[in-house]
Amino acid sequence: MTNSEGDPSPDALEHSEVGIIKPEPEPKPEPENVIQAVVRAEVRRAFFSGPLPPPEALDRYNEIVPGAADRIIKLAEDQQKHRHQQEKTVIESNTQNATSGQRYAFWLAVLVIASANVFAYAGWPIWAFVLIVYGITALASVFLVGKRTQHKELQEKRSALEAGTSEKNKEEPAAGG
């Protein structure tokens, strides 16, 4: 009921009921009806390194997908073949580069010696001497810089290998525990 302004009339307010619904308390369980559940969660971590997982893991893979272990082993074998082929290609390329460098150095030395002989026979012995000295210096410096670079790369590889080995040794006790 509302009056002309749309406000509720006092009679309407008097007759309205406000109720608060209280939740009924749950019955307390009897001790004999209580079922206790113990939940136990266990987390395990397993680490392995290398191209293949341990045999136990391969067995589990085979349980899930029959033939999976053979596929994993084949994958590791193919990867190893690929790696060996890449290493063989790199070694052959390095050998070819070294051989080409030696050939160029030989022909450069022959050219310098022949040019020095021409200068010497032409009556310019000082220029012949300068050409020989510069030629030998150039060849020696290229050789020494190459050896120094090789030595530096070898040291870097050794350091990286030792750092990787020491990191692996640090992780092993944690993986076992």
C-alpha positions in Angstrom: 0.0 0.0 0.0 1.3 3.4 -1.0 0.1 6.9 -0.8 -0.2 9.3 -3.7 3.6 10.2 -3.6 4.5 6.5 -3.8 5.8 6.2 -0.2 4.6 3.3 1.8 1.8 4.0 4.1 2.3 3.6 7.8 -0.3 0.8 7.8 1.8 -1.1 5.3 4.9 -0.8 7.5 3.0 -2.0 10.6 1.9 -5.2 8.9 5.2 -6.1 7.3 7.2 -8.8 9.0 10.9 -8.9 9.1 12.3 -12.3 9.8 15.8 -13.5 10.3 16.5 -17.0 9.4 19.0 -18.6 11.6 20.8 -21.7 10.3 20.1 -24.8 12.2 23.1 -26.1 14.0 24.5 -29.2 12.5 24.2 -32.2 14.7 27.4 -33.0 16.3 28.7 -36.4 15.1 28.8 -39.2 17.5 32.4 -40.4 18.1 31.5 -43.9 16.7 30.2 -42.3 13.5 33.2 -40.2 12.8 35.5 -41.5 10.0 39.0 -40.2 10.1 40.8 -39.9 6.9 44.6 -39.5 6.8 45.9 -37.9 3.7 49.5 -38.4 2.9 51.2 -36.6 0.1 54.6 -37.5 -1.1 56.7 -35.6 -3.6 59.6 -37.3 -5.2 62.2 -35.9 -7.5 64.4 -37.9 -9.7 67.3 -36.4 -11.7 69.4 -38.0 -14.3 71.8 -36.8 -16.9 72.8 -38.3 -20.2 71.1 -39.3 -23.3 68.9 -42.0 -21.8 66.8 -42.2 -18.7 67.5 -44.9 -16.1 66.1 -48.4 -16.8 63.3 -48.0 -14.3 62.0 -44.9 -16.2 62.2 -46.8 -19.5 60.1 -49.6 -18.0 57.5 -47.0 -16.9 57.5 -45.5 -20.4 56.8 -49.0 -21.8 54.0 -49.5 -19.4 52.3 -46.3 -20.6 53.1 -46.6 -24.3 54.2 -50.0 -25.5 57.5 -49.7 -27.5 58.4 -46.3 -26.0 61.7 -47.5 -24.6 62.8 -48.7 -28.0 61.8 -45.4 -29.5 63.7 -43.4 -26.9 66.8 -45.6 -27.3 66.6 -45.2 -31.1 66.2 -41.4 -30.7 69.4 -41.3 -28.5 71.3 -43.4 -31.0 70.2 -41.2 -33.9 71.2 -38.1 -31.9 74.7 -39.7 -31.3 75.1 -40.5 -34.9 74.2 -37.0 -35.9 76.6 -35.5 -33.3 79.4 -37.8 -34.6 78.7 -36.7 -38.1 78.8 -33.0 -37.1 82.1 -33.5 -35.3 83.6 -35.4 -38.2 82.5 -32.5 -40.5 84.0 -29.9 -38.2 87.3 -31.9 -38.0 87.5 -32.3 -41.8 86.8 -28.6 -42.3 89.4 -27.6 -39.8 91.9 -29.9 -41.4 91.1 -28.5 -44.8 91.5 -25.0 -43.6 94.8 -25.7 -42.0 96.1 -27.4 -45.1 94.9 -24.5 -47.3 96.6 -22.0 -44.9 99.9 -24.0 -45.1 99.7 -24.0 -48.9 99.1 -20.3 -49.0 101.9 -19.7 -46.6 104.3 -21.9 -48.6 103.5 -20.0 -51.9 103.8 -16.7 -50.2 107.2 -17.7 -48.8 108.3 -18.8 -52.3 107.0 -15.5 -53.8 108.9 -13.5 -51.1 112.1 -15.4 -51.6 111.9 -15.1 -55.4 111.1 -11.4 -55.2 114.1 -10.9 -52.8 116.3 -12.7 -55.3 115.2 -10.4 -58.1 115.9 -7.4 -55.9 119.3 -8.8 -54.9 120.3 -9.5 -58.6 119.0 -6.1 -59.6 121.5 -4.4 -57.3 119.1 -3.6 -54.4 120.3 -5.8 -51.6 118.8 -3.6 -48.9 115.3 -4.0 -50.4 115.8 -7.7 -50.8 116.7 -7.9 -47.1 113.7 -5.8 -46.1 111.4 -8.0 -48.1 112.7 -11.2 -46.6 112.5 -9.7 -43.0 108.9 -8.5 -43.6 107.9 -11.7 -45.2 109.3 -13.9 -42.4 107.7 -11.5 -39.8 104.3 -11.7 -41.5 104.4 -15.5 -41.7 105.6 -15.9 -38.1 103.1 -13.5 -36.7 100.2 -15.3 -38.4 101.5 -18.6 -37.1 101.9 -17.3 -33.6 98.5 -15.5 -33.5 96.9 -18.8 -34.7 98.6 -20.8 -32.0 97.7 -18.2 -29.3 94.0 -18.3 -30.4 94.1 -22.1 -30.3 95.6 -22.1 -26.8 93.0 -19.6 -25.6 90.1 -21.6 -27.0 91.5 -24.8 -25.4 91.8 -23.1 -22.0 88.2 -21.8 -22.3 86.9 -25.3 -23.1 88.8 -26.7 -20.2 87.5 -24.1 -17.8 83.9 -24.6 -19.1 84.3 -28.4 -18.6 85.7 -28.0 -15.1 83.0 -25.6 -14.2 80.3 -28.0 -15.5 81.9 -30.8 -13.6 82.0 -28.9 -10.4 78.4 -27.7 -10.8 77.3 -31.3 -11.4 79.2 -32.5 -8.3 77.4 -29.7 -6.2 74.0 -30.9 -7.4 74.5 -34.6 -6.9 74.1 -34.6 -3.1 70.9 -32.6 -3.3 69.5 -35.0 -6.0 70.2 -38.0 -3.8 68.4 -36.5 -0.7 
